[in-house]
Amino acid sequence: MTTTLTFPGVELRPVRTEQERLDVVVLSTYPPRQCGIGAFAADLYKSLDDVAPDLDVSVCAVDREGLRYDQEVAWVLDQRDPAAYRRTAADLAAAGTDAVLIQHEFGIYGGTDGALVASFASELSAAGVPYLVTLHSVPAAPTRGQADVLRRLCRGAAAVTVLSPTARRLAGAAGIRADRWETIAHGAPEALHHPARGPAQTSVRPEVAAMLDELAHRTVVSTFGLLSPDKGLETAIAAVADLARDLPDLSYVIAGATHPDIVRRHGERYRDGLGKLVAELGVADRVRFLDFFLTHAELAELLAHTTVFLTPYRSRDRVSSGALTYALAAGRPVVSTSFFYAQDMLSGGAGLLAEPGDAGAYAAALRRMLTEPGRLARAEHAAAAAGTGLLWPVVAHRIAEVIRSAVGVKGPRRLPIPGQR
């Protein structure tokens, strides 16, 4: 069996795999569930399938709604049913699974503080199935229950992956121990890398294309992702209002559906509140909303039309952000609040930071980025340099190596990856 990968300016030779393939299962939420972890898992599945022909990857979807899934989902785990965790672990072992990749985020597993996933991991270990954990969040001050779950989950793992150096530091400070730690960046789709600006393509929905074509000659700042109060969008809207008089061509696009958990509990109260704020600040002609979950093609188009990407998150504790990663992969400069992941990812000059919740400081940072001579160009250069190393094929190569090592086998000859020789 052979596989060939291509990247602009990089020649990759086919790799022939002679050994038996390893059966690997990704445990995570998964599309069509609208969830950042699910989007990560879908990209991980596809990327491992593309770059690691020696791995036979399938998905165990963590479900609470009885969704219908694509064929790569071989198992479905009811997140609310304690018995389902024991049963699924036994089924994976009986199927000859060589490794399970557990995507961990508080809130997607059942039990107090999501404790059922730790029990699931223990069942895997008892059955002799190695598992690896990716920590998508590491609280700076975890509750006793959160810390206990993370300690139980990580101490039996063949490897624990975090998405930033700060996440590793926070885990250590919380007394979370593991035999092996890996820091591997959040991946981003290749489609986002250096997108070309021009008329919106036919692969996007008409309302997206119409909005972007209308804004083609304006200075566009943007934010995308599932909307919720912790995204701090009020801070960015207030900053845009502060700059509106001095920057008459400035427009702000907020793209994304309201988070399903927020809709379930409160309906569209949060989105409606944002609309009222926009009206009160007199910037209804400057702030546009796209009320749906964007595809990769649509995100590429949005980022191609974006001058500066905004991540105004309220909490400093965030140790990952798919949206910020995607923006850097597209070579977009960023103005962000100083949450942990942003501090790590923007330290090379790809963006400016402001204190969470401080609209005045956020406006000042955005003003500097847009008006200070040379600032935008330098940030674009730094973002483009960082973005190459964030593409999913690069990230998936590293993850595949960790899987092979954890299982104790040697993989196929390593492929060269973009930016490396």
C-alpha positions in Angstrom: 0.0 0.0 0.0 1.4 3.5 -0.8 0.3 7.0 -0.1 1.5 10.3 -1.6 1.2 13.7 0.0 1.7 17.0 -1.6 2.4 20.5 -0.3 3.4 23.6 -2.3 7.1 23.6 -2.8 7.7 20.3 -1.0 8.3 17.0 -2.7 7.1 14.0 -0.7 8.0 10.5 -1.8 5.4 7.7 -1.5 5.7 5.5 1.6 5.1 1.8 1.3 3.9 0.1 4.5 4.6 -3.6 4.8 3.5 -4.2 8.4 0.1 -5.0 9.8 -2.0 -1.9 10.4 -2.7 -0.7 13.9 -6.4 -0.4 14.9 -6.7 3.1 16.5 -10.0 4.5 17.9 -10.6 8.2 18.5 -13.0 8.8 21.5 -14.6 12.2 21.1 -17.7 14.2 20.3 -18.1 14.2 16.6 -20.0 15.9 13.7 -22.8 16.5 13.1 -22.7 17.5 16.8 -21.6 21.2 16.8 -18.7 21.2 19.1 -15.1 22.5 18.9 -13.7 19.1 20.2 -15.8 17.3 17.6 -14.4 19.5 14.8 -10.9 18.7 16.1 -11.6 15.0 16.1 -13.0 15.0 12.6 -9.8 16.8 11.3 -7.7 14.4 13.3 -9.4 11.4 11.8 -9.0 12.6 8.3 -5.4 13.7 8.7 -4.3 10.5 10.3 -6.0 8.6 7.5 -4.1 10.7 5.0 -0.6 10.7 6.5 -0.3 7.4 8.4 -1.2 4.4 6.2 -0.1 2.0 8.9 -2.9 3.2 11.2 -6.5 2.0 10.7 -8.4 4.8 12.4 -12.1 4.8 13.4 -14.2 6.9 15.8 -16.2 6.3 18.9 -18.6 9.2 19.1 -19.6 10.6 22.5 -23.3 11.2 22.0 -26.3 12.6 23.9 -28.8 13.2 21.2 -29.0 10.0 19.1 -27.3 11.6 16.1 -26.6 9.9 12.8 -22.9 9.7 11.9 -20.7 9.0 8.9 -19.2 5.5 8.3 -16.0 6.3 10.2 -18.0 6.2 13.4 -17.8 2.5 14.4 -19.1 3.0 18.0 -21.4 5.4 19.7 -21.1 6.0 23.5 -24.1 7.5 25.4 -22.3 10.1 27.5 -25.0 9.9 30.3 -25.1 6.1 30.8 -22.5 4.8 33.2 -22.9 1.2 31.9 -22.2 2.4 28.4 -18.6 3.3 29.4 -17.9 -0.2 30.7 -19.6 -1.9 27.8 -17.8 0.2 25.2 -14.4 -0.3 26.8 -15.1 -4.1 26.7 -16.2 -3.9 23.1 -13.1 -2.0 22.0 -10.9 -4.6 23.7 -12.8 -7.5 22.2 -12.5 -5.9 18.7 -8.7 -6.0 19.0 -8.2 -2.2 19.3 -4.5 -1.4 19.6 -4.9 2.1 21.0 -7.6 4.6 22.0 -7.1 8.4 21.6 -9.2 10.1 24.3 -10.0 13.7 23.6 -10.7 15.3 27.0 -12.7 18.4 27.7 -14.8 19.0 30.8 -18.5 18.9 29.9 -18.5 16.2 27.2 -18.4 13.1 29.5 -20.9 12.0 32.1 -20.6 11.8 35.9 -19.5 14.5 38.3 -16.7 16.6 36.6 -16.9 14.0 33.7 -15.5 11.3 36.0 -17.0 8.5 33.8 -14.2 8.9 31.3 -11.6 8.1 34.0 -13.5 4.9 34.7 -13.6 4.1 31.0 -9.8 4.6 30.8 -9.4 2.2 33.8 -11.5 -0.4 32.0 -9.2 -0.1 29.0 -6.1 -0.5 31.0 -7.6 -3.6 32.8 -8.3 -5.1 29.4 -4.7 -4.4 28.2 -5.6 -1.7 25.7 -3.3 1.3 25.8 -4.8 4.8 25.7 -3.5 8.2 25.0 -5.1 11.5 26.2 -5.3 14.9 24.6 -6.1 17.6 27.2 -8.0 20.4 25.5 -8.4 22.3 28.8 -6.3 22.4 32.0 -7.8 24.8 34.5 -5.3 27.1 36.3 -7.2 26.4 39.5 -9.1 23.1 39.1 -11.7 22.1 41.6 -10.9 19.1 43.7 -13.2 17.0 41.5 -11.6 18.2 38.2 -8.1 17.6 39.5 -9.0 14.1 40.6 -10.5 13.2 37.2 -7.4 14.5 35.4 -5.0 12.7 37.7 -6.9 9.4 37.3 -7.1 9.8 33.5 -3.5 10.8 33.0 -1.7 8.5 35.4 -2.6 5.4 33.4 -2.1 6.9 29.9 0.6 5.7 27.6 1.1 9.4 26.6 -0.6 12.7 27.4 -0.7 15.5 24.8 -1.2 19.1 25.6 -1.7 21.9 23.0 0.6 24.5 24.5 3.6 24.8 26.9 1.4 26.7 29.4 -1.0 23.7 29.6 1.9 21.4 30.5 3.0 23.8 33.3 -0.5 24.1 34.7 -0.9 20.3 34.7 2.3 20.0 36.7 1.2 22.6 39.1 -2.0 20.8 39.7 -0.2 17.6 40.5 -1.2 15.8 37.3 1.4 13.1 36.5 2.0 11.0 33.5 4.8 8.7 32.2 5.0 10.7 29.0 4.1 14.2 28.0 4.0 15.6 24.5 3.3 19.2 23.5 1.7 19.2 20.0 -0.1 22.2 18.5 -3.7 22.3 17.6 -4.0 21.5 13.9 -5.5 23.6 11.2 -6.9 22.5 7.8 -4.6 23.0 4.7 -7.5 24.8 3.0 -6.9 27.8 5.3 -3.2 28.2 4.5 -2.5 31.4 2.6 -6.0 31.8 1.2 -6.3 33.9 -1.9 -8.5 37.0 -1.7 -11.0 37.5 -4.5 -14.7 36.9 -5.3 -16.2 34.4 -2.9 -16.2 30.9 -4.4 -19.2 28.8 -5.3 -18.3 26.3 -2.5 -19.7 28.7 0.1 -23.4 29.5 1.0 -24.8 32.4 -0.9 -25.3 34.6 2.2 -21.6 34.1 3.0 -20.5 35.0 -0.5 -22.8 38.0 -0.7 -21.5 39.4 2.6 -17.9 38.9 1.8 -18.3 40.4 -1.7 -19.9 43.4 -0.2 -17.0 43.9 2.2 -14.3 43.2 -0.3 -12.9 46.8 -0.3 -13.3 47.4 3.4 -11.0 46.7 6.4 -12.5 43.6 7.9 -11.9 42.2 11.4 -13.5 38.9 12.2 -14.3 36.3 14.9 -15.7 32.9 14.3 -16.8 30.0 16.5 -19.8 28.9 18.6 -21.1 31.9 20.3 -21.3 32.0 24.1 -20.7 34.6 26.9 -17.1 33.4 27.5 -16.1 34.5 24.0 -16.1 38.1 25.2 -17.7 39.4 22.0 -18.9 42.5 23.9 -15.3 43.6 24.3 -14.6 43.4 20.6 -17.9 45.1 19.6 -17.1 48.0 22.0 -13.6 48.3 20.5 -14.9 48.5 17.0 -17.4 51.2 18.1 -14.4 53.1 19.7 -12.5 53.0 16.4 -15.5 53.6 14.0 -15.1 57.4 13.7 -11.3 57.2 13.0 -11.5 54.2 10.7 -14.6 54.7 8.5 -14.0 51.6 6.4 -13.8 49.2 9.4 -16.3 46.3 9.5 -16.6 43.4 12.0 -17.9 40.0 11.0 -19.0 37.6 13.8 -19.6 34.2 12.3 -21.0 31.2 14.1 -24.1 29.6 15.6 -24.9 30.1 19.2 -23.4 27.2 21.3 -26.0 24.4 21.5 -25.7 24.2 25.3 -26.5 27.9 25.5 -29.5 27.6 23.2 -30.7 24.6 25.2 -30.6 26.6 28.5 -31.3 30.1 27.4 -32.5 30.1 23.8 -31.0 33.0 21.7 -30.9 35.4 24.6 -27.1 35.9 24.3 -27.2 36.6 20.5 -30.1 38.9 20.9 -28.2 40.8 23.6 -25.2 41.2 21.2 -27.6 42.7 18.6 -29.0 45.2 21.2 -25.4 46.2 22.1 -24.6 46.8 18.5 -27.6 49.0 18.1 -26.9 50.9 21.4 -23.4 51.7 20.3 -24.5 52.9 16.9 -22.5 50.4 14.9 -25.3 48.3 13.2 -23.7 49.3 9.9 -20.3 48.0 11.0 -21.0 44.7 12.7 -22.4 41.7 10.7 -23.5 38.3 11.9 -23.4 35.0 10.2 -25.6 32.7 12.2 -24.4 29.2 11.4 -21.4 26.8 11.8 -19.0 27.6 8.9 -17.4 24.9 6.7 -13.7 24.8 6.1 -14.3 26.4 2.7 -16.3 29.2 4.2 -13.7 29.8 7.0 -11.0 30.0 4.3 -13.1 32.6 2.5 -13.7 34.6 5.6 -10.1 34.6 6.6 -9.0 35.6 3.1 -11.1 38.7 3.5 -9.9 39.4 7.1 -7.3 42.0 7.9 -7.1 41.2 11.6 -8.6 38.3 13.5 -10.1 38.9 17.0 -10.2 36.6 20.0 -11.6 38.7 22.9 -12.1 35.7 25.3 -13.1 36.6 28.8 -11.2 33.9 30.7 -7.4 33.8 31.0 -7.4 30.1 31.6 -7.9 28.9 28.0 -5.0 26.6 26.9 -6.3 26.0 23.4 -8.3 27.8 20.7 -9.1 26.3 17.4 -10.2 29.7 16.0 -6.9 31.3 16.9 -5.0 28.4 15.4 -7.0 28.6 12.2 -6.3 32.3 11.9 -2.5 31.8 12.2 -2.6 29.0 9.7 -4.2 31.5 7.3 -1.5 34.0 8.0 -3.8 36.4 9.7 -2.5 38.8 12.4 -4.4 38.6 15.7 -5.6 41.0 18.4 -6.4 38.9 21.4 -7.1 39.1 25.1 -4.2 37.6 27.0 -5.5 34.1 27.7 -2.8 31.5 28.1 -2.9 29.9 24.6 -2.8 33.4 23.0 0.3 34.3 25.1 2.0 31.1 23.8 1.0 31.4 20.2 1.5 35.1 19.7 4.8 35.4 21.4 6.6 35.4 18.0 5.0 38.6 17.0 1.8 37.5 15.2 -0.4 39.6 17.3 -1.1 42.0 20.2 -2.6 41.3 23.6 -4.9 43.2 25.9 -6.4 42.4 29.3 -9.6 40.3 29.3 -12.7 42.5 29.5 -10.9 45.8 29.0 -12.6 47.3 25.9 -10.4 50.4 26.0 -7.2 48.4 26.0 -8.5 46.1 23.3 -9.4 49.1 21.1 -5.9 50.5 21.6 -4.3 47.2 20.6 -6.5 47.0 17.5 -5.7 50.6 16.6 -2.0 49.9 16.9 -2.3 46.9 14.6 -4.2 48.8 11.9 -2.5 52.2 12.0 1.0 51.9 13.4 3.5 51.9 10.4 4.8 48.4 9.7 3.0 46.7 12.5 0.4 44.9 10.4 3.0 43.7 7.8 5.3 42.4 10.6 2.5 40.5 12.2 1.4 39.0 8.9 4.9 37.7 8.3 5.1 36.2 11.8 1.6 34.6 11.4 2.6 33.1 8.1 5.8 31.7 9.6 3.9 30.2 12.5 1.0 28.9 10.4 3.0 26.4 8.3 3.8 24.3 11.5 0.1 24.3 12.5 -1.3 22.5 9.4 -2.9 19.2 10.1 -0.5 17.0 8.0 2.4 18.3 10.1 0.5 17.8 13.4 -0.8 14.4 12.4 2.7 13.2 11.6 3.7 13.9 15.2 0.6 12.4 16.7 1.1 9.2 14.6 4.6 8.9 15.9 3.4 9.2 19.5 0.8 6.5 18.8 3.4 4.1 17.3 5.7 4.7 20.2 3.0 4.2 22.8 2.0 0.9 21.2 5.6 -0.2 20.9 6.0 -0.5 17.1 8.1 1.3 14.5 6.2 3.2 11.8 6.9 3.6 8.2 9.8 5.8 7.1 9.1 9.3 8.2 7.8 11.7 5.5 9.4 15.2 5.2 6.9 17.8 6.2 6.5 21.4 5.2 9.1 23.8 6.4 11.5 21.0 7.4 14.3 19.2 5.6 
